[in-house]
Amino acid sequence: MSLRVDNPGPLMLVQDLGRPGLGSLGVPASGALDRPALEAANLLVGNDRADAALEILLGGARVTALAPLWLAITGAAGSALAGGHPAPLNAAFRLEAGESLDLAPAEYGLRYYLGVRGGIDVPGVLGSRSTDTLSGLGPAAVAPGDVLAVGEATRQVLLSEGLPLPVPARGEVDLRVTPGPRLDWFAPGAWAALGSGPWTVSADSNRVGVRLEGTPLERSRNDELPSEGMVTGSLQVPPSGLPILFLADHPTTGGYPVIGVVAETDLPLAAQVRPGQSLRFLPRGR
């Protein structure tokens, strides 16, 4: 079984749950930015939650089934046509051989996830099929005309009405944050300033990190910081004073101080924010 990609949209990547635990070797975790959406897309079509699916930036994509396939769309909110008929979100649907799925540009949210019964079957690298856009590990970004192999299904398809998934926010997004290891590198009012916001998502954001625009945070120290380990969710502050929220493809080390760390359970929200959208940090633990 296989799926042909006629139009990948702005960016289509193969993603699973990534390569956790290899940071000491310099390998980022990578994987789907909105993990609950990827897991739901897999569960809807009867896959293991960790199977590989497609992460589609903004939509505007078209794929064609080269054999009968069960599919599910999760993540961003928008509309889709399967074989010329409206396709549901957050529910399994069937695409017959030769039929196409047209995924319209997202109305809100940033990333769709397309699960295919059997999973996207591409070679794994270091235990994962994920594309890491920073290191280049994993399969290349999907290109027009690519034919993606689909694995053999081993479970029963979920023919339910779907899953109750949260809808990506249209307006301001709140993210919980705890103090980082270098809070003492910042002026006394910087922690309060981080939480006062709001911050605007920059167009210069990607899978490595969400760059933020707003009032720069003031540092109390301007000397060099030796490179040290970074975790997903770190709020690293370069000399500009404007934070960068590290996402799944972030480098494993960094030389700018980390003022705070966003709660892991809130990172899927950050995965769906668009350029121009507002974030507000909710400080915890100080």
N, C-alpha and C positions, 0 to 999 in steps of 0.2 A: 504494500500500500504506500501511496505517496501523495504529496501535496505540492502543487506548482505555485510559485509566488509570481504573480503577474505585475504587481506593484507593491513594494514594501512600505510605501509611505516615507516619511522623513527618516525613520530609522527603525529597522526590524532586527531583533536579536534573538538568538536561542538562549534561554535562561532556565536554570533549575534553582536549587537552593544553595548553590555555590560550593566554595572550597574552604569551609571553616577550619580553624586549627593549624593553618600553615603560615601564620604571620611571622613566626620566628625564622622562617626560610625566605621571607620577603615576598610571599605570595598573598595578595589581597583575597578576602573572602569572596568578593563578587557575588553573583547570583541575582535573582529577581529583586528589584527595589521594593516592590509592594508584595511581600511574601504571602500575606493572607489571600491576595487576589490570585496569585499563581496557584497556591494550594487549592483554592476553591475551584478554579478552572479544571484542575486535574480530577478532583473528587467528583465533579459533576459528570465527567465522561467515564468514570470508573477506573481511573488511573491511580497509582500510588501518588501521594501528595508531593513527592520529590521528583516526579518525572519532568522531563524537559518540555517546555511549552514556548510560545512565541511572545516576546515583549514588544509591543508596537507603540512607538511614540506618536501621539496625537491622532492616529488613525489615517484616513485617506488611503487605505490599503485594499488590495484585491488578491485573493488566493482562489485556486481552482482545485477541486478534488479530482484525482486521477483514479480513484476507486471510492466506493461508498464509505463515508466517514461520519463519525459523531464528533461534534465540536461544542465548545462552550466559550463565551466571551465574558470576561470579568474586568474589574478595574475601573477605567474611565467610563463616563456616561455619555452615550450617544446613540446613534441608530445604525442598523445593519440590514442588509438584504441577503438572503440565502436562496439561490436559485431564482432571484427576482421577487421573492416574498419577504416580508418583514421577519427578521430573526430576533429572538429574545436575548436579553442580557441576563447573566447569572442563572442560566438554565441550559440543559443539553438540547441540541437539535441536530438533525441529520442533513448531510449534504450528499447528494447522489453523484456518481461518477460523471464528470463533465460539467457539473454545476459550479458556480462561483459564489464566493462570499465577498460582498462589498461592504467594507467598514468605513462609515462616514467619519469625517473629522469630529473629534470629541467635542461635545458641548461644554463640558467641564471635566476636571481631572486631566491628567497628562499622559498616562500610560494604560493601554489596554493589554490584557493577557488573553491569548488564544490557546486553549487546551484542545488537544486532539487525542481521541481514544487510541491508546497504544503508545502515546508519547512521541516527541520528535526524536528520531534515531540518528544522531550524529556521533562521531567518535568523541569519547571523553578525554579530558586532559587533567591529570592529577585528581581523578575521582569525580569530575564534574563535566557537564556539557555546556556550562555557562560561557558566554563571551565576556571577557574582561577587557573593557575599552582602554584601560590605562596600560596594562602590561602586554596586551595582545594575545594572552592565553585563550584557548578555546576557538570555536569556529569563527570565521569572518562574519561580519554583518551580512544579513541576507540581501541578495541583489536580485533585480528583475530577471525572471527566467529561471531562477534556482528551483530545483526539484528536491524537496525534502522527504527523506524516507520516514515512514511512520512504523513504529514497532507493533508487535503482536499484543493485542489486548488479553488480559488474564482475569479480568473481573467483570461483574455485571454492570451495565450502564445504569446510571441513576436517572430513571425516567420520572423524576418528581417535578414539582412546579418550580424547582430551583432552590437556591440558598439565600437566606436573609443576610445580605452583605451591606456594609455601610456605604453610603453614597459619598463620593469625593466632595469636599467642600467647595462652594462657589465663592465664598467671601474669605474673611480672615480665618487663619488656622492657628490654633493654640498648640504649643509643644511644651511639654514639661522638661525642665532642665535642672540638673544638679551641679554643684560646683566642680570645676575641673582641677587638675593637679597643679596648674600654674596660675591660680586665682591671685596669688600674692604678687604677680608681675603686673597687676593692673592697679590703677588709682582707686582710692576707697569708694568712689561713687560708681565705678564701672559695672559692678554686679547689679546694682539697682537700675542703671541705665540699660543694661541688657534686657531686663524685664519690663522696662517702661515702654519700649518700642513705639509704634510697630515698625517692623522691618519689611522691606520690599524685596521680592525675589528678582534677582538680576537675570537678564537674558543670557548672561555668560555663565549659565548653570548647566550641569550635565550629570552623568552617572557617577562622576568622581565626587562632586559636591555641589551644594546649593550656595551660590554666592549671594550675599545680602547687601542691600543699600539702605542707608539711614545715617544717623549721627554717629561718627566714629567713636569707638571706645578708647578711653585714655589709658595708656600704660604708665606704670611707675618706674619701670626698668626698660632701658633701650639697648642693653648689651645683647650679645649673641647667645642663643640657647642651643646647646648641643642637640643634635637630632635624637629623637626618642620615639618610642612606640606610640602608635595612634590606633584608636578603636573607632568603629563605625558609630556615628552620632557625635563625634568630637566637634566642638565649636572652636576651630583654630582661628587666631586673629593675626593676620600679617601686619606689616608696618602701616598700612592704610587705616587700620583700626576697624575695618569692616569684616565681620565674621564670615567664615566659610563653614557650612555644615557638611561634614564628611559623610558621603553615602557609600554604597557597597564597593565601588571601584577605587576607593581612596588609597593613597600610598600607605604602606605599613609603618613608615616613620615620617617624622616631620620636624622642622626646626623652628616653628612659631609656637608661642604659648597657647595652651588650651584653657579658655576661661570656664567652660562648662561642657557637659555631655547630655545630649537629648536622650530621654527615656527610649529604650529599645522598642517598646510597644507603640511609640508615637512615630517611629520612622516611616511606616507605610503612609502616614499622612503627608510627610515631607516628600515622599516619592511622587505624589500626585499634584503638588503645587505648580502653578504655571508662572512664567515670567510676568511680573507686574502684580502678582497676588501678594497679599500681606500675611506676614507671620507675627505672632506674638509669643514670647517665651514666658513660661510660668515657672519662676525660680522655686526650687525646693531645697531643703536641707541647710539653710543659713538664715 
